[in-house]
Structure formats: structure tokens, C-alpha cells
Amino acid sequence: MLNRPVYLDNAAATRLDERILEAMRPYFFDIYAVATSEFGYSQGIEAREALDGAREALAATLGAAPEEFIFTSGSTESSNVALKGVALALGKKKGKHVIVSKIEDFPVLNSARALEKQGFQVTYLDVDSDGFVDLDKLRESITNETILVSIQHANQEIGTIQDIKNIGLICREKGVLFHTDATHTFTRVPLDVKKIPVDLITVSAHTIHGPKGTGGLYIRKGTSLAKWVDGGFQEFDLRAGLENIPGAVGFAKAVELVTTQETEQIQLVRDHVISRILAEIPDTVLNGHRWKRLPQNANISFHFIEGESITLHLDMHGFAVSTGSACFSRSLEGSHVIFGIGGDHERAHGSIRFTFGRYNTIEDTNALVNTLAEVVRELRSISPLGKEKKE
Amino acid sequence: MRFPYSETVLEHFRHPRNVGKIENADGKAIEGSPACGDMVSVYINVDPKTNTISDVKFESYGCASNIATGSIITELAKGKTLDEAKKITWKEASEALGGLPKIKAHCSVLAVEGLRSAVENYEERHGLVKDRKPTTVETVRRRLKKVMNPMAGLDLVRTNLVRDINIKNGTVRVVIDLPPDHQFASAIKEEITEKIEPLWDVKEVVVEFTE
């Protein structure tokens, strides 16, 4: 029996795991005080302990000390704080140049654009056809004015995993801070700050079956970062605002529930989908590197047809996926990631992203590929493109 | 289940009518391109005695609204005279579909234009067209009426986004009243260029935005 609907857009959001909800529940009904009340009443102490415990667990996952990890409202805020916080702290002192890759997710990309409006210079690094940043180009781009390099751990759409270790080493050698957006790799791809020289890391709970609206930012001890959200003294006086204790507890529980075994299982399902689609549906191409990619991500372009039509047909059959088509986006522009790897409009419009999670099974994905083959055939039969070849 | 489209749109999307090519069609047109995201081919056969459309077919590379509009336009056009067919508007097609989301106007207007162009193609091939006239501000304005403002579901001219048009030595300069970093700036720019560039005496199209 098929578990409908089959949700394959786990990079956008995930189903909350009930065990996480149970872990969070007491912090809604019994211990609903905030940690800043610890000197007022005992509930405050319990809240403080819960927050500290969650922080310690999350920091440990990255090999960091608890005081190097702050909670935020999600990865968008984390990346905004990283870029704008460093710019505010170092812009006047050291320089006004920032480097990002062209295929960053919007929180980094649009924070960089916002800094440009404030008089900063931004270098948008090209990537190759798999999505990799060229390390020599990165090295050449760093000047005396450079204060920050922000290059993602893995890409949100095509899944390509960057060589952040060597990127970090270059930044360290040049004395420049390095931020990485690890929204999609956190707990699925190892990242230990003792081994990889990175100064700021964006993470989020929503990609690992945790609650929405909860994220975090790792800040290496000694990193210059100005306070971006003003108010009280919460989060080591780096990020003001009422502590989201249920969120923090849920985030820690989400991390605890991810296992290497599970990630391997997800990767198996993902590999199965990629090989079946490429083998069974003609005129398809995988976007991103074949194996240096997120274990939960597949992204395939279907020639001669448009992605929103594919997603709508799949939705009618009970499968939820996402596309890089302009028709799907809020700006009516095709995926900047597919353009970034040298793809043309047609490749962007026909790209479908499948992202897998805890609740997807091999049976589900077999049903997906069968349905997909039908949908693609139907849409191609009404498309004016690609006909010459077959006739 | 919930879908962002009306029942009629979904019905035409799932089961598009009159799909395919007409070999040696009396009139045909292709609107759009893979680059602009959507593309529609329209083929018509004409009964020369009555000047009515006796057969019409379409093909679509596009999203749901593009496919559904292509389908409905063939139903609306069949049996109509050439002049009636040319006068079918996007609004009529959209109403026949039970409404389309505003942001989808630009994908669906292509099918309406495809039909109009197929009729014009027939007229050209049968010696029914006026002479080539030089491009004027009015010609450009007329074409801009086919570029949709995704915020309103109406064209750029009607929503007062066209601040200025000038033509000099084959260069058409259009000034749009939006900031250059607006959400839709680059999509609008691409569509304007696509509409103006094919004019026979236009060498270059420059789209500028206001600060």
C-alpha cells in the first residue's frame, strides 16, 4: 500500500517527528517560563536548564563549545546575522569586501545584495558545471579589503557538497572569516569545527523533522560579530528576543534522532530514484555532482517540458516535489542555481528536485518513478519541442 | 486536495483539447520560446468561402495555465471568422477557464497571441496585409499592451508602468516605472525585449527602470 501523499520536498519543510513534539510539549504547558526568569522563580531555572542542555547538545554535534552556539528563528536569520553582523563589526575597521558563490541560497545572496547597497563590494564567484567553486579563483578574489567569505556547505537545489575544508584553509591563511550555510547538511554530512576551519555556520531544525522557526548559528570564539537583533541580553548578548525554549528542545531532539544508519537508508532510496529515472526516462540529465552531493537530494531536468506542469500532475497523483522553473518561482525567474552551473532556460524550467526524508520508502519511490514516466510521456506528447529528433 | 487553479483550468490541463500539429496548415504561428519559459504553436485551417476557422490545433511547452489556455483558445476559435478570432482577448479566455491567477497572466497570454498570429500568418500568405510601416511610439505601445504586469494580471500600459517610450535610429528605449531590483524587473525586461525586437526596423531594445 502506498502511503499517500508522498512528500518529496524535504528540503523545503519536513513532517515533525512525534517524538520531538513529545519532547517539546512540557515546555508549552508546564515549564513555559523563559530562561531570563531564572532568578525570579523555579520555573525559570528549569527553563534555563532546558535551554542550556539543548545548546550543549547542538554545539557538541558541531564539535563546538556551548557558548559558541546561539539560537535563532531559522536559517534565514542565521545567515543574515552572519553576513550583516560581520559587515557591521569589520566594515569600518578592516574593509568592505565580501565573497559569496553565485549559487548560494537567498538568505546569503540577498544579504550580500543588501550589503552592496550599503557600500560594500561583493564578489559573486562562478561555479563549474557540477556546482563547485574554483579554489584558485577564490584565493585570487581575496584582497586586503576582504572581511568575509560565505560559501554554502551543500547546495539547496542540486545538492553539490563544496570542499569547505580547503575553502576554510584558504580563508584562514588569508586571515578572512569564513561562513558556511549548512542548512541542508547539518547532521546528514559530518561537519566538525575542530577539523574544518570555519568561523560561522548556519543550521536549522526544519530540515531534520524538527520544528519550523528554530535555527542556530555557530560563532567561533573570538569572531567579530556585531549584534544585529537588539533588545535584551539573551544569547550571550548577541541575539535579543524571548527564548524559544520548546523550539530549542525540539531542535536538540531532532538532532538526537538522526542516525548514520538512517542517512544511509535515505541515500539508498535516493540512489534508487536517480538510477531508475536516468535509465527509464529518455532525455533526462542529473543536475549536480553524481556522488559529492547531499544524501537526501536528487535533481533531474526533463527536456522539452516545463516543471510546473510536471509538479501539478505529480501532485494530482499524490506526490509533492519542487521545480526550478520560472513559473514556480515568485520572481518569475528560472533557478539561479541551474543557470549558475551553465544550464540554459530549458534545463532550469524542466528541473525537478526530489528531497527525501525519514518517512519515504522504496515502495513510495517506485510508485513515483512509474507515475513520473507516464506524466513525462504525456507532457512531451503535447510539447512542440523535441519532436524533430524522433521523427 | 487543493489546487491553485479553477476546476475548468485543471480539466483542460489534464485533458487538453485539439492537441497536435496540422500538416500543411493554412496558417501557423509560434509564440514565446524556451528562454521565456513558455512556448505555444497554433495551427489553423481556414474555409476560404466563409473565412471561418474550420480546424485548429495547438502544442504547448509550458505550465498549467499555458496548456489550459491553449486548449480553451482552440475551442473558442473553432467556427469563428478570422476577424472574430483575432479579437478574442486574454480576458475572454481567462473567463472561459473560470479565472486564472494574476501572476500566471504572462504564461497564458501567449496562446491568445498565438491564435492571433496564426490568423495574421494566414492573411499574410493570402495577400491580405497592409504595407510595412515604420515603428512608431504607438506601435511600441500596442505591443507593450501584450506584456503582462504580474502584480496586476493586466498589461503594462493599463497599469501605468510605462513611463516613457522613445525611438531613435532603430533603438527603442522603454522606461518602466519600477525599481531595477524589483521582484519582477528582469522577467518584465525579458518580455518587453521579446515583444519589440521582432519589429522589422528595430535594431536594439533598451529597457530602463526608474530608481
Chai-1 contact restraints between the chains, C-beta under 6 A:
chainA,res_idxA,chainB,res_idxB,connection_type,confidence,min_distance_angstrom,max_distance_angstrom,comment,restraint_id
A,E306,B,G62,contact,1.0,0.0,6.0,A-B,restraint_1
A,E306,B,C63,contact,1.0,0.0,6.0,A-B,restraint_2
A,E308,B,C63,contact,1.0,0.0,6.0,A-B,restraint_3
A,S309,B,C63,contact,1.0,0.0,6.0,A-B,restraint_4
A,S309,B,A64,contact,1.0,0.0,6.0,A-B,restraint_5
A,L312,B,A64,contact,1.0,0.0,6.0,A-B,restraint_6
A,A326,B,G37,contact,1.0,0.0,6.0,A-B,restraint_7
A,C327,B,C63,contact,1.0,0.0,6.0,A-B,restraint_8
A,C327,B,C107,contact,1.0,0.0,6.0,A-B,restraint_9
A,S331,B,Q183,contact,1.0,0.0,6.0,A-B,restraint_10
A,L332,B,P150,contact,1.0,0.0,6.0,A-B,restraint_11
A,L332,B,A187,contact,1.0,0.0,6.0,A-B,restraint_12
A,E333,B,A187,contact,1.0,0.0,6.0,A-B,restraint_13
A,H345,B,P34,contact,1.0,0.0,6.0,A-B,restraint_14
A,H345,B,A35,contact,1.0,0.0,6.0,A-B,restraint_15
A,E346,B,P34,contact,1.0,0.0,6.0,A-B,restraint_16
A,H349,B,G37,contact,1.0,0.0,6.0,A-B,restraint_17
A,I382,B,P16,contact,1.0,0.0,6.0,A-B,restraint_18
A,I382,B,V19,contact,1.0,0.0,6.0,A-B,restraint_19
A,I382,B,E59,contact,1.0,0.0,6.0,A-B,restraint_20
A,I382,B,S60,contact,1.0,0.0,6.0,A-B,restraint_21
A,S383,B,Y61,contact,1.0,0.0,6.0,A-B,restraint_22
A,P384,B,S41,contact,1.0,0.0,6.0,A-B,restraint_23
A,P384,B,E59,contact,1.0,0.0,6.0,A-B,restraint_24
A,P384,B,Y61,contact,1.0,0.0,6.0,A-B,restraint_25
A,L385,B,Y61,contact,1.0,0.0,6.0,A-B,restraint_26
